[in-house]
Amino acid sequence: MFKTELHCHSKSVSACARVSNEEIIQKFTEAGYTSLVLTNHFNKGTQDFLGCANYQDFVTAYLKGYENLKRDASGKLNVILGMELRFNENSNDYLVFGITEELLRAHEDIFSLNPESFSKISRENGLVFVQAHPFRNTMTVINPAFLDGVEVYNGHKGHDSRNEIADMWADKYGLIKTSGTDFHYPHVPANAGILTDEKITTSEQLLEILKSGSYSLIKE
């Protein structure tokens, strides 16, 4: 079985993260992971943190974080581009799998969208759109019809994500279930993700597996 992390942040892009590329690679390879989805925060706050005056410069800076981790992890860990998206409307976070540079550059209005309008873009492009830790404090429950899935296990020990409620919510509405460490700090264990029979090396593989349900959740 192959282990893939679905929710990880690096300090070069996510202002709240404290882990370098080297620490990420060491942590997850030592824990037996073969793949990792880098889901740095993608929101107006991150654009400001990176000092980017315009959106296109922000996309370039955002992607550099992914490209650098992929370069540093070459031969050790398969790194896949993802994002943790936040719209301007509230503090909800959404994991987006299958995102590409082309899609990011084509939607300069992305922060002014909402789950309903973004879900149309997501489905037109075959992405998987997942609400992260939907039952934490400050999160807003949204219409599940706009989602493909929910994060039913979030390993971040600094928050009460009420994972058991998220799991029941996914069952009630037939949503894809995901698990991720929400990795920010070097002392946090690598304790979440998915297990698959095949090694995941591309976004296309990841999308196919998530949509087919051909995986089991890591929830430690």
Stockholm file with secondary structure:
# STOCKHOLM 1.0

chainA/1-220         MFKTELHCHSKSVSACARVSNEEIIQKFTEAGYTSLVLTNHFNKGTQDFLGCANYQDFVTAYLKGYENLKRDASGKLNVILGMELRFNENSNDYLVFGITEELLRAHEDIFSLNPESFSKISRENGLVFVQAHPFRNTMTVINPAFLDGVEVYNGHKGHDSRNEIADMWADKYGLIKTSGTDFHYPHVPANAGILTDEKITTSEQLLEILKSGSYSLIKE
#=GR chainA/1-220 SS CEEEEEEECCTTTCTTCCCCHHHHHHHHHHTTEEEEEECCEESHHHHHHTTCSSHHHHHHHHHHHHHHHHHHTTTTCEEEEEEEECCTTSSCCEEEESCCHHHHHHCTTGGGCCHHHHHHHHHHTTCEEEESSTTSTTCCCCCGGGCSEEEEEECCTTSCCCHHHHHHHHHHHTCEEEEECCBCSTTSCCCEEEEESSCCCSHHHHHHHHHHTCCEEEEC
#=GC SS_cons         CEEEEEEECCTTTCTTCCCCHHHHHHHHHHTTEEEEEECCEESHHHHHHTTCSSHHHHHHHHHHHHHHHHHHTTTTCEEEEEEEECCTTSSCCEEEESCCHHHHHHCTTGGGCCHHHHHHHHHHTTCEEEESSTTSTTCCCCCGGGCSEEEEEECCTTSCCCHHHHHHHHHHHTCEEEEECCBCSTTSCCCEEEEESSCCCSHHHHHHHHHHTCCEEEEC
//
